[in-house]
Amino acid sequence: TRVDEEGEKMLHVLVSAACALRPGSLPSGIGASVAVARHAQPSLSASVTELPFAKYHGLGNDFLLVDSRSSKEPPITPEQAVKMCDRNFGVGADGVIFVLPANDDAADCQMRIYNSDGSEPEMCGNGIRCMARFISTLAPSEAKASSDGVYTISTLAGLIKPKLLQDGEIRVDMGQPILQGSRVPTTLPADVDGRVIKAPLSVGGSDFAVTCVSMGNPHAIIFVDDLDAIDLATIGPQIECHEVFPAKTNVEFVQVLSPTHLKMKVWERGAGPTLACGTGACALLVAAVLEGRAERSATVTLPGGDLQIEWREEDDTIFMTGPAVPVFSGVYSVE
């Protein structure tokens, strides 16, 4: 219900505040995918009092897209993005995505995101599909797709390549998964190859077997027999902020319906419960293959709908295919 959703959102805000009190330095030797903004934050220009935006969603995971190609930094601060994302007092969204000029010679443009709690993730799978659809509507500029409909977008997780398909779907080359536990990062015990597969983790009086995968952002995947029995609002934030995840983590609970059909619920780092998580869908297929539960190509059913995920064996590349839907556009009065 709506009340339940708002309760979960409020719980996430409280948990995020508690997480912020935890010592912030990463352990020595741990490669970091950090959930906080790592760039010098701009102060709002006195002239920026109104901000044009377009709202899109990818399976219900919704974003506010801002054309910032004339600026090297987002035009608003993380704190202002939090207000903009507020579903009662702002526009309402899981995050704000900024289209910036390319900062890489191989890229057409750059993606930056502020989550609804003000943190900055490395990238977002549903968000990058929405961004590709959004920039395809903009006036011609340096952010142009190649002749085959592919954009090359630089993110904090590296170069990502979404392709606009003729049927309206968007297929994204998500690159290769990171399996080394120290690079996820996590301090959970690893196997001889450095991978964290079915590692034991006790949270809230329950024991879980966790497989960790990074898609440029960290994911903790847990397979369960009954997805509906999981108290996501309680367990999700406890795992997100657990000390074994020094940069915090996204959390996916997964039920295997068949070797080619997986069903998931997600607690997103920095956003709480969402209807979809593209990088999470990619990460959980990798985890399912590593645990011998699924084939390399499968349908992943999220609360907001289905994504098609493929992990190619020949080059280790993951592809994600799904929709990106425009909702409305407007102008936000920045405070």
Disulfide bonds with the S-S distance in Angstrom:
Cys19-Cys241 1.58
